[in-house]
Amino acid sequence: MNFFDRLFKLTPKELIIWVAVVAGLIAVGWYLLGLIRSQAAKSEPTASELLSSYREMHEQGEISESEYREIKTVLASRLRAELDNAEEDPDSGK
């Protein structure tokens, strides 16, 4: 007997139970995915931390002046967004 034959022979009660089990598994998966994503976002360095790191690299001669300026330009918008978020929600963490 294949899967579809068994599926069509389920009683309404069994079908409701299986639908609830599948819905529960989806909900748990969604929750775990949210936890994983929030942990990844927390572990990502802030724009300020990145800029400090690149400034040190520039001072040590590891990156050129033009590379450093380009990095600063890219990180400037991200830093502004982080500062705006910090002003809107001062209890947000970092």
Steps between C-alpha positions, in 0.01 A plus 500: 500500500653833398490833679194638321295186557576522871427873502154455353415223745560719807201578714418869554627470857836358385525764229448780752767351725753478215423853383555623857830310522623647172387851603680458832819391326480800268448734797799353687715528187393862449584581864843333479576681175417831670735417788782411264452817297492722808821340631669559166393865502632545855838351416549728198735790580354850494603753238689689769699188594575427135610857437736488800648175373553640150648821646759290684575306182549828314728639771710182485525526121297186429255691280556808285350845548262450206384163635441654841300791352287256300433290812410813698256603228330160502483482879380859542141422399497190719637700794232768451230231497639345820510840669143574391387164637682566827325836534159344432555209742768579761441163677574297185836366618825598329 
